[in-house]
Amino acid sequence: MGKVYIVGTCDTKGAELNYAKGVALSAGADVVLVDVGTLGEGAGADIMAREVAQFHPAGEEAVLGQIDRGTAVSAMAKALTAFLTSRNDIGAVLGLGGTGNTALVTEAMRALPIGVPKLMVSTVASGNVAPYVGPNDLTMMYSVVDVAGLNAISRRVIGNAANAAAGMARNPVPSSGDDRPGIGMTMFGVTTACVTEVREMLGETHETYVFHATGVGGQSMEKLADSGLLQGVIDVTTTEVPDLLVGGVFPATEDRFGAIIRTGLPYVGSVGAVDMVNFGARETVPAAFRDRRLHVHNAQVTLMRTTPEENSRIGAFIVDRLNRMQGQVRFLLPLQGVSAIDAVGQPFHDPEADAALFSAIRTAWHDAPNRRLIEINAHINSPQFAAALVASFHDIHA
């Protein structure tokens, strides 16, 4: 049984944190109260703020020697991240606080693997929590009243959270003995036919986890890779890269493909749906793009065709990351179109733009024993291309 790590600023929230500790102890959990306050020593902590601060890459003074509170809180978040990721006995992490402590603690929580219970009681949990949660299994619980003293409401909310954290720590979910190898796959509506066929081909031997390539989808897949919960990736749909480089609403981060570089997981990829940049309703398309080739996918989604120049940049971004991968890599180019609306007769069919994409990847590709660039004279949604993806995956994944 892992321990419940309760994290907060004991210099300002000591009573609330110690109350949560008492509830979790009464529920039968082993508890570690971690102080991340930057204003002074708090009471009752098992791990003092100074001990956490020593985990900062630049040392304790980078955290506790700051005059500006914002700088100190940001530095403490880095220190807490290093501290928590160094532990091997975490059963659950529980944080309590307002905006500052929520930002601090959730930054560290996001660095923990998927599957480690993470619960944040916060004053901001009823608003937009995406910046705090990201692609993680992090639970936000609204505090209702401010975390500023114990009263009839805060005791109930904090007590429920402490019992929940204790329950998760005391009852870890066991692995299933019949789990098949887990494979991450990226999909968009315009690559659904390809991904569906690949899933059917792998269904007997592998468990496929499909991620909608809407920015956070790719991040979620890579978070699972970093967490050791995938045995391979078939990254059909890299459409989040155009949104990052051109300015769409479903962008990747600069760390796209980073988890594969770090982990060396078997990787099969392609250029699905890089013919488009995503925007919202037609009227939300930025003025600079309104004269471009647009396609109204539905009332809430408008697509913009990428140009040859943009495709050159997209290809350069992707191949730069592929060249850094040290695991087994197969990257497939569908020469007859990269999405359902890039086929002959469809609104985004543009051989010149596709050729610029393929040329950029070919030109910068670094040959290596672990990496192969494979060109398939077929459309991405054809059975031939799906079969090539599966064959490539079997080639690199026993």
N, C-alpha and C positions, 0 to 999 in steps of 0.2 A: 504494500500500500504506500503510495506516494504521499508527500506532505502538502498541506494547503499553505501556499505562500500568500499572505495578505500584505498588500503593498499600498502605502500612502504616506502622507506627510505628517509624521507624529508631532511636529512642532505646531501644527494648526488643527489637525483632526485626530489627536491622540485618543480622546474619549470614544469616538466612533470606531476607530480601528481596534482598540482594545475590547470594545463590546463585541465586534465581529469575531475577534479571536476567542473570546469566551464562549460564544455560541457554537463556533466550529469545534472547540475542544469538547463541549458538552455533547456534541453529535458524534464524538468518538474519533475525530481526526487528529493527526499530528499537525501542529501549526507552527509556522515560522512568520513572525511579524517583521516586515522589512520597512525601515524608515528611509524615505527619499526626500525628506525635508531639506531645504537649503537655507533656512533662516536661523536655525539653532538646533541644539540637541532636543529630541523629544523623549518622552517617557514611555517605557514598556516595550521597546523594540528588542527583538532578538538579534537582528542585524542592524547596526547603527548606520546612519547616513554616511559617516566617514568611511565605513567599510565598503559600502557600495561605490562611493566616489573613487576609491582606489582602483576600480576596474576601468575607469576612463583611460583611453589610450595615452592621454597626456598626463595622467596622474590626478591625484586628489585636488591639487590646486586649480586645475582647469574647471572644477565643479564648485568647490566651496570657497574659492578665492575670488569669485566674481561679485562685482558691485551690482551689476544689472541683473534683475530677477529673471528676465526672459532668457538671458544668456546662460544663467545658472541652471534653469529648468531644462533647457535644451541639452546642456552638457550632462545633467543628471540622467536624462533619458538615454543617452549613449552609454553611460556607465551602468545603468540598470539593465540595458539590453545585454551587455557583456556579462553582467553578473548572472542573470537568469539563464542565459544560454550555456553558462558553465556548470549549472546544477544538473545532477543526474537523479534527483529524488523528488521531482515536482509531480504531484498528483493533480493539482489545480492551482490556478492563480486567480486571486480576487483583488480587485482594486476598488477604491472608494475616492470620490472627489469631485471637484468642479472642473472648469475648463482646463486649467493648468495641469492638474494631476491626471485628468483624462488623457490629455495629449501625451504626457510623460509616460504613464503606465501602458497605454495601448501601443505606443511605439515599441516598447519592449515585448509586449504580448505578441505583436505581429511577427516577431523574429522567431517565436517558438514554433515547433512543428504542428501541422494539422493533427488533430486528435488529442492534444493536450488541452484540458478544459481551461477556458479563459472567460472570466465574468467581470464586467466593469459596471459598478453602480455609479451613475453619473447624472449630473444636472442637465447635461446636453443630450441625453439618450433619446429624447422624443423628437429630435430634429433630424437633420441630414447627418447620418452617422458614417457615411461612406469613407470620409477621410480617416476615421478612427479604426474602422473594421478592415477595409481593403479586401483582398481575396482570402480572408481567413475565417476560421470557425470561432469567431470572437463574439460573445453575447454581451449586448448592452442592455442594462436594466435602469429605467428611469427612476431617479431618487424621489420624485414627487416634490418633497420639500428639499431645501438646500442641505448639503452635508455640512451642517453648521450647528452642532449640538444634538443631544439626544432628546427625543420627545416621543409621544405615542405613535406618530407616523414613521419617523426615521428608525425607531427600534424595530418596527414590523418589517420595513423594507430591507434594512441592513441584515436583520435576523434571517429573513427568508433567503437572502443572497448567501449568507454564511452557511446556512444549512444546505443550500444547493451545492456550494463548492465542496463542503465536507462529503456530501453524498457522492459527488462525482469522483472525488479522490479515493473514497472507500470502496467504490464499485466500478473499477475500470472495465471497459468493454473488452471481452476476450476476442482474440483473433479466431476466425472461423477456420476449421481444419480443412475445409474444401474450397477455400478461396483460390480462384484462378489468378494467373498473373494479370495485374492491372495495367491497361494501356490508355494513355491520354490521347484524345483526338480533338481537333478543332474543326468547327463546322459553322457555316452560314447558310441562309436559305438557298443561296445560289450554288452551294456545293453539297447540298443535302443528298442528292442522288449518289454521289461518289462515296460519301461517308457511310450512308446506309448500306451500300453494297460491301464496303470494307468490313463493317460491323458484322454483317451476316457471314462473311467468310471466316471471321475470327471467333465467331460466337461460341463454337464448341470448345475452344481451347483457351480463350482469353476473356477477361472481363473488360469491357470498353467503357471508359468514362468520357462522355462527349461534352465539350465546352463551347458555348455559343461565343463566337469571336467578337465580343462587344467591348473590348478593352479589358475589363475585369475578368473576362473569360480566359483569356490567355494568361493573365496573371495568376488566376486560380490553378490552372493546369501546371504552371511552373512552380507554384507554391507546393503542390503535391509532389512534384519532382524533388524539390529541395528537402521535403519532409521524409523522403525515402519511401513514399507510398505508391510510386509507379515503377514498373519494370521496363517501360519503354514508351516512346511517343511517336504517334503518326500525325504530324502537324500539317494537315492538308491545307488549312485555311489561314494564311498569314496576312489577312486583310487589315489587321490592326496597324501594320507598319505604314501603309499609305495615310491612314488617319493621323498617325504621329507626325509624319514628315510634311504633310500638306495642310493639316489643320481640321480634320474631321472630328466627329463627336464620340467615336469609339477608338481612341488612340491606345496603342501599346505604350509602355514606358521605355526609356532608353535601355532597360535591362532585359528587353525581349530576347529570348534565346539564352539568357544568362544562366538559368538553372541547368540547361543541357551542357553548357560549357563547364560549369562547376562540378556537375555530377558524373559526366561521361556516360549518361544513359544512352542505350541504343536509340537512334533518332532517324526517322524517315520523314521528310518534309516536302512541301511543294509551295506553289505560289497562288493558291486558291483565293479568288476574289480580290486580288491586288489591282484589278482593273477599275476599282471604285473607291471613292471617298464618301463617307456617310455624313449626312446632315439630318436635321429634323424635318418638320413640315416645310413645304416649298417656300413659304414666306420667310423662313429662318435662314435660308442659304445666304452667306455673307455677300455683300454687294460686289465684291471683287470677283465672285465666281458665278454671278447670275447669267452671264453670257456664255458659259461653258455648256458642254453637252450634259444635260441633266435627265434623270429618269425617276419619275415618281413611283417608288416601290409600293407605298401605301400612304394613307393620309398623314402619317407621322414620320415617314422615312423617305428622304430624297437622296438619290445617289448621283455622284458626279464622276464622269469618265476620266481616268488618269491619262495624262498626255505622254508622248514619248520621253520628254525631258524628265517628267516626274517618275516614269517607270525606270529610267536609268538610275535615278537616286534611290528608288525602292530596291532595285536589284543590288546596288552597291551596298546598301545597309544590310541586306540579308546575307550576302556572300561574305561580308566582313565577319559577321558572327559565325557563319558556318566554318570559315577557315580557322577559327579559334577552338573548335570542338575537337577534343582528344579521344572521344569514344567513337564507336562505329556509326557512320553517317551515310545515308543515301538520300540524295536530293533529286527529285524528279520534276522535269519540265514538260507540261502538256502543250505540245506545239500547236494544237488546233483550238486553243481557247482555255481561259483560266476561270470562267464562271458560266453559269447558265445564260447570262445575257451578253456574253462575249463570243457566243457561237455564231456561225455564218447565218446572216439574216436577222440577228438580234440587235438591239439598240446600241450595245457597247462593242460590237465587233469592230476591231481596229488592229489589223495585222502589223501596222507600223509601230504602234505602242507596245504590242506584245514583243515584237522583234527587239525593241530597245531594252525591254526587261531581260529577255533571254541573253542578249549580247552582253549586258552589264555583268550578269552572273557568270557567263562563260569566260569573259575576259579576265576577271579578278579571281577566278577559282584557283585554289592551290591544290594541286594533286598531292595525295598522301595515301599511304596504304590503308588507312582507316576510313577514307572518304571517297565516294564515287558520285559523280554528276551523271544522271541518266536522262536522256531525252526520249520521250515517247510521242510518236506521231499520231496523237489522238487527243480528243477533248477531255478535260478534267472529269466530266461526268459520264464518260463512256465506261462500259464494263472492262475494256482493255486497260484503261488507266487504273481503275480500282484493283484489277488483278496484278498490275505491276507494283502497286504500293504494297500489297500483301506479300508478293514474292520477295520484294526488297526487305520487308520486315522479317520474314522467315530467314532470309539470308544472314541477318545480323543478330537475331535473337533466337537462342536455342530453345 
